[in-house]
C-alpha cells in the first residue's frame, strides 16, 4: 500500500507533466487496495475549460475506471495543493474516503484555509483529511511556476 508521501510524489509527477501554461497541480486517485485508478494535472489553459482542475479530471477518470456510476467510495485522492471549493465539493459528492494534500492554499483553499467544505457537519459525507504532506516540495513547485509566469 502506498504511503501518503508516495501518493504526493505521484501527484507531483503528474503536475510535472502539465502543459507549461497551466499551474502545476497534480492529483492521483487510488482504490482501497492501493491500485492507481487515475492521475491528472491542471489543464485549464490547455483545454480552455475552467473546471479542468487536476482533482476534477482525476475524479472523472477514476469514475470511468471504476465503472460503477459516480461513487468513488473507498478511494483516496492525493493532490499537491489544498483543493478549492469546486474540487472540495466534488470529492465530497463523489464519496471519496480520504483526501491527502501537499501545500496549503490560504487564498482559495476549502479544506481548512479559507473554508472547510469537507468537514461541514451539514453534509452527509465527510472524508478523512491529511494536509501538509511534502508541503515544502509542493509549495516550491508552485513558487517556481509563479516566479517564471508572474515576475
C-alpha positions as CSV (number, residue, x, y, z in Angstrom):
1,X,0.0,0.0,0.0
2,X,1.5,3.4,-0.9
3,X,2.2,5.9,1.9
4,X,0.7,9.3,1.8
5,X,4.2,10.6,0.8
6,X,4.3,8.1,-2.1
7,X,0.9,9.4,-3.2
8,X,2.0,13.1,-3.1
9,X,5.2,12.1,-5.1
10,X,2.9,10.5,-7.7
11,X,0.8,13.7,-7.7
12,X,4.0,15.8,-8.1
13,X,4.9,13.6,-11.1
14,X,1.5,14.3,-12.6
15,X,2.0,18.0,-12.0
16,X,5.4,17.9,-13.8
17,X,3.6,16.6,-16.9
18,X,1.2,19.5,-17.1
19,X,1.1,21.9,-20.0
20,X,3.7,24.6,-19.2
21,X,0.9,27.2,-19.3
22,X,-1.1,25.6,-16.5
23,X,-0.4,25.9,-12.8
24,X,1.4,22.7,-12.0
25,X,-1.0,20.9,-9.7
26,X,-1.3,17.1,-9.9
27,X,-3.7,14.6,-8.5
28,X,-3.9,10.9,-8.1
29,X,-6.8,8.6,-7.1
30,X,-6.2,5.1,-5.7
31,X,-8.6,2.4,-4.6
32,X,-8.7,0.7,-1.2
33,X,-6.1,-1.9,-2.4
34,X,-3.6,0.8,-3.4
35,X,-4.2,0.4,-7.1
36,X,-3.9,3.7,-9.0
37,X,-7.2,4.5,-10.8
38,X,-6.3,7.8,-12.3
39,X,-3.9,10.7,-12.3
40,X,-4.2,14.2,-13.9
41,X,-2.7,17.6,-13.9
42,X,-4.4,21.0,-14.2
43,X,-5.5,21.6,-17.8
44,X,-7.5,24.9,-17.7
45,X,-5.2,26.7,-20.1
46,X,-4.6,23.7,-22.3
47,X,-8.3,22.9,-22.7
48,X,-9.9,26.3,-22.2
49,X,-12.1,24.6,-19.5
50,X,-12.5,26.5,-16.2
51,X,-13.3,23.2,-14.5
52,X,-10.2,21.3,-15.7
53,X,-8.5,21.3,-12.3
54,X,-6.3,18.2,-11.6
55,X,-8.8,16.9,-8.9
56,X,-11.8,17.1,-11.2
57,X,-10.0,15.4,-14.1
58,X,-8.7,12.7,-11.9
59,X,-12.1,12.1,-10.3
60,X,-13.7,11.8,-13.8
61,X,-11.1,9.3,-15.0
62,X,-11.3,7.3,-11.8
63,X,-15.1,7.1,-12.1
64,X,-14.7,5.8,-15.7
65,X,-12.2,3.1,-14.5
66,X,-14.5,2.0,-11.6
67,X,-17.4,1.9,-14.0
68,X,-20.0,1.9,-11.2
69,X,-21.5,5.3,-11.6
70,X,-20.2,8.4,-9.8
71,X,-19.5,6.9,-6.4
72,X,-15.8,6.6,-5.5
73,X,-16.2,5.0,-2.1
74,X,-13.1,3.6,-0.6
75,X,-10.8,5.8,-2.7
76,X,-8.1,8.2,-1.7
77,X,-7.5,11.4,-3.6
78,X,-4.0,12.9,-3.3
79,X,-3.3,16.3,-4.7
80,X,-0.3,18.7,-4.5
81,X,-2.4,21.7,-3.4
82,X,-5.3,22.2,-1.0
83,X,-8.5,21.9,-3.0
84,X,-10.6,24.9,-3.9
85,X,-14.4,25.0,-3.2
86,X,-15.3,23.3,-6.5
87,X,-12.8,20.5,-6.0
88,X,-13.6,20.0,-2.3
89,X,-17.3,19.9,-3.2
90,X,-16.7,17.4,-6.0
91,X,-14.7,15.0,-3.8
92,X,-17.4,15.1,-1.1
93,X,-20.1,14.4,-3.7
94,X,-18.1,11.6,-5.2
95,X,-17.8,10.0,-1.7
96,X,-14.0,9.9,-1.7
97,X,-13.0,8.3,1.6
98,X,-9.6,10.1,2.1
99,X,-8.0,13.3,0.9
100,X,-4.3,13.8,1.2
101,X,-2.8,17.1,0.0
102,X,0.5,18.9,0.0
103,X,0.7,22.7,0.1
104,X,-1.9,24.8,1.9
105,X,-3.7,27.5,-0.2
106,X,-4.6,30.4,2.0
107,X,-6.2,32.4,-0.8
108,X,-8.7,29.7,-2.1
109,X,-8.3,26.6,0.0
110,X,-11.5,24.9,1.0
111,X,-10.1,22.2,3.3
112,X,-9.3,24.4,6.3
113,X,-7.5,27.6,5.0
114,X,-10.3,29.9,3.7
115,X,-13.3,27.5,4.0
116,X,-13.7,23.9,5.3
117,X,-16.1,22.4,2.9
118,X,-15.1,18.8,3.6
119,X,-15.7,19.0,7.3
120,X,-19.1,20.8,7.2
121,X,-21.3,18.9,9.6
122,X,-24.4,19.7,7.4
123,X,-23.0,17.4,4.6
124,X,-23.8,13.7,4.6
125,X,-20.3,12.7,3.7
126,X,-17.0,13.9,5.2
127,X,-13.8,12.4,4.0
128,X,-10.7,11.9,6.3
129,X,-8.1,14.6,5.6
130,X,-4.4,14.8,5.9
131,X,-2.8,18.1,4.8
132,X,0.7,19.4,4.6
133,X,2.3,16.2,3.2
134,X,5.6,17.1,1.5
135,X,4.3,20.6,1.9
136,X,7.6,22.4,1.1
137,X,8.2,20.4,-2.0
138,X,4.7,21.1,-3.3
139,X,5.0,24.8,-2.5
140,X,8.4,25.1,-4.2
141,X,6.9,23.7,-7.4
142,X,4.2,26.3,-7.4
143,X,6.6,29.1,-6.3
144,X,8.9,28.3,-9.2
145,X,5.9,28.4,-11.7
146,X,4.7,31.8,-10.4
147,X,8.2,33.3,-10.3
148,X,8.5,32.5,-14.0
149,X,5.0,33.3,-15.1
150,X,4.2,36.3,-12.9
151,X,7.5,38.1,-12.1
